[in-house]
Amino acid sequence: MKNIIITVMLLFCGSIFGQMYNPVKWTTAVEKISEKEYLLKAEATIQAGWHMYGQYIEEGGPSPTAFTFKKKNFELLGKTTEGKGHEVVDKIFDMKIKYFEGKALFTQKIKLTSDAVSNIAAEVEFMVCDDSNCLPPSSEELIFKIPNVKNLASAEETAAVKKNTVAAEEKNIADAEKEIKKDKIDSDKKNNSKGLLGIFIIAFLSGFAALLTPCVFPMIPMTVSYFTKQNKTKAAGIRNALIYGFSIVIIYVLLGSIVTAVFGADSLNALSTNVWFNITFFILLVVFAFSFLGAFEIMLPNALANKVDSQADRGGLIGIFFMALALAIVSFSCTGPIVGTLLVEAASKGGIAPIVGMLGFSIAIALPFSLFAAFPGWLNALPKSGGWLNTVKVVLGFLELALAFKFLSNADLVLQLHWLEREVFLTIWIAVFGTLAFYLFGKITLPHDSPLNHISVGRLSLGFLVLSFTIYLIPGLFGAPLKLISGFPPPMHYSESPYGVGFSKNTGTANTESLPEGAAYGPQDIITFHDYDKGMEFAKKTGKPVLLDFTGYACVNCRKMEELVWSDPKVLGVLKNDVVLISLYVDDKKELPENEQYVSETTGKKIKTIGNKWSDLQIKTYKANAQPFYVIVDHKSANLTEPSAYNPDIENYYNWLNSGIKNFKK
């Protein structure tokens, strides 16, 4: 299910302008191994809500953590090691990425070549991000104090904590972090509630779909008739039917609770990104799909069903509960695959999502039994059981089969095998939904289908809908973005032809235009300047305002903005025609000429690279150091509107652009 973007995040982004971040604190320690060998330990304490990347990340991804030791009178033994951390597949960078939250420990074994060593100096470069900001790669000097043998008592006594900044700066940063953390917690709570609501709605609709299967639908009139005829009064029958429905809810919620308890609320999300679990989910959903298509029936042991059914004859509340349990067991061949799929999807959300999912599913199952018991006259309006119930099962089977390949795609992305690239994935989906369309039109029959002399208007309409969706998928093979299913297929870059069949970065239609001096084609083929002065000069010639884009090659949220927001036609039109885009990469490692290097008045650090220069400009001018960071300015570098940070709301970002352009024209 696609992530639900909430507008409260925009308020959070707007509240951080002008604030500086320092979310990582480093401490060092030294542990003696032998007379000449020592273990250097560098521990990063990471502020809640932020994460720091590991050392081993492929080229083209976020900036990895890197240690540089100033070797003098010692030698390194092996490579620097790091803790376990978390590994995920990042869809923006199309690669597996490792990151750390809370704490990160790095260790390096060394061997002294001289007894005169008292301190070992090192430099660590690292990058941190949260859900809406990425900071440019930062570096810190680390000092490891080699303990004197006479004074060596424990690793704690040898630890040397590096002092950070002056007290006044620390207080300001702490206050800012406190406010950000509060806003972040509030935002996360609202975002989590939105995600759980989405799970509940999908589960509720899935429950109604399960009602329309051959194992459940015929049970409705039978069960309602039992409660209305086997009780002395109508009120007693309605009461018992309500208890029966409540028992169904308890049974399925209990199942969701067991799943959460066994795997753990937090570990479910980690499992969902694991390659082997994704492969397992793929196999599981294929089995469920084949079962719905009629290859075989998935059933619980008959002995279990008989034992539960015998308990239902006891009467009273216990008997009613076992009647509900008997329904769950008898209908398992139809509801089992749906429940299994819901639990797999809920597992990808983590937390209490499996419980919420089973609550939504069970309410949809239980509701008809209670309502029809209260209003038995409604039973006359129910359609008669027949072959259409098996059609519902088959349609669900095709949907399960299509969803299965999403999990296989996740595994392929983790392993970077490129076996299931975008074109292959879409080809499979076209085949699945195309076959479903033929089935709905009556051109294909499956094992449990009844003879079909004609098709209903409803079935014909559904067939047209599926066929239309199939045709919609076809342009995706040739580079169409297919925004309706964004997040399901592999990303555009994970493709045989990332720029569409017959096109490349240098042969696209936009690239036939002549470029101004100092410009290049950037994201979405927007003419982009990477030099502030050249971009400003061009803006003066063309009479357009300037959009300053403080960004980074390894900035995750910068890529999200470029792919999801800048790609919108109306936003793209503004960026191509109404402003001059100057993208300043704060992690550009190209060194400045010697005569252009300087010491920053703001941070006191030596500005050696182009990235350092643009980062210093952002800090000095806008008192901010996070990316993405957007500013619309006039030809005198004066702000035309308030700066904007990460803003996934397309309409909001479009209005922000237009407000700056309108102020420029005044």
Secondary structure, 3 states (H helix, E strand, C coil): CCCCCCCHHHHHHHCCCCCCCCCEEEEEEEEECCCCEEEEEEEEEECCCCEEECCCCCCCCCCCCEEEECCCCEEEEEEEEECCCEEEEECCCCEEEEEECCEEEEEEEEEECCCCCCEEEEEEEECEECCCCECCCEEEEEEEECCCHHHCCCHHHHCECCCCCCHHHHHHHHHHHHHHHHHHHHHHHHHHHHHHHHHHHHHHHHHHHHHCCCCCCCHHHHHHHHHHHCCCCHHHHHHHHHHHHHHHHHHHHHHHHHHHHHHCCCHHHHHHCCHHHHHHHHHHHHHHHHHHHCCCCCCCCHHHHHHHHHHHHHCHHHHHHHHHHHHHHHCHHHHHHHHHHHHHHHHCCCCCHHHHHHHHHHHHHHHHHHHHHHCHHHHHHCCCCCHHHHHHHHHHHHHHHHHHHHHHHHHHHHHCCCCCCHHHHHHHHHHHHHHHHHHHCCCCCCCCCCCCCCCCHHHHHHHHHHHHHHHHHHHHHHCCCCHHHCCCCCCCCCCCCCCCCCCCCCCCHHHHCCCCCCEEECHHHCEEECCHHHHHHHHHHHCCCEEEEEECCCCHHHHHHHHHHCCCHHHHHHHHHCCEEEEEECCCCCECCHHHCEECCCCCCEECEHHHHHHHHHHHHHCCCCECEEEEECCCCCECCCCECCCCCHHHHHHHHHHHHHHHHC
